[in-house]
Amino acid sequence: MSSRGDYARSGLVVLTVLVLHLALFSDLRVLGIAPEVPLALAITAGLVGGSQRGAVAGFVIGLGIDLYLPTLLGLSAFIYAVWGYSVGLLQERIFRSAWWINTGVTALATVVGLLTYALFGELLGETNLYTDHLYSVMGVAAAYSLLLSLPMLWLWRWSWPSLRRQEP
């Protein structure tokens, strides 16, 4: 089971990364495109913590972004929870991977997560999410995810030391 320290460290990680994303990373643009740090954080939570922790972390991270963005409330929370859960489920059931596979999975899941976000957003009435510009956004976000996934994986491992005690 999780300890209270795991919850406190997780909260600190989520809050710190969200503040850094909104204050710093949103201004670090490549080709006019900001990184999708919160989505990558939700995905790496699933890789480290499994499906359940990935879903909870993804929902909390997405809700934090939804409270800031002027978009449909709950869309980010839903998409991030789905991708945190999905990647965690794949990690639990199919593969125990090396660090370089985790970085690739993070980048690929970020791309598919952004596509899912755009499609669901369009279905729910958000306009101008699925455009030709989306593919550029997915490419830049994948590159950022590749670069930032190792520090994020480390942050989640630090955040959940009880998982290390459970491993055989």
Secondary structure, 3 states (H helix, E strand, C coil): CCCHHHHHHHHHHHHHHHHHHHHCHHHCCECCECCCHHHHHHHHHHHHHHHHHHHHHHHHHHHHHHHHCCCCCCHHHHHHHHHHHHHHHHHHHCCCCCHHHHHHHHHHHHHHHHHHHHHHHHHCCCCCCCCCHHHHHHHHHHHHHHHHHHHHHHHHHHHCHHHHHHCC
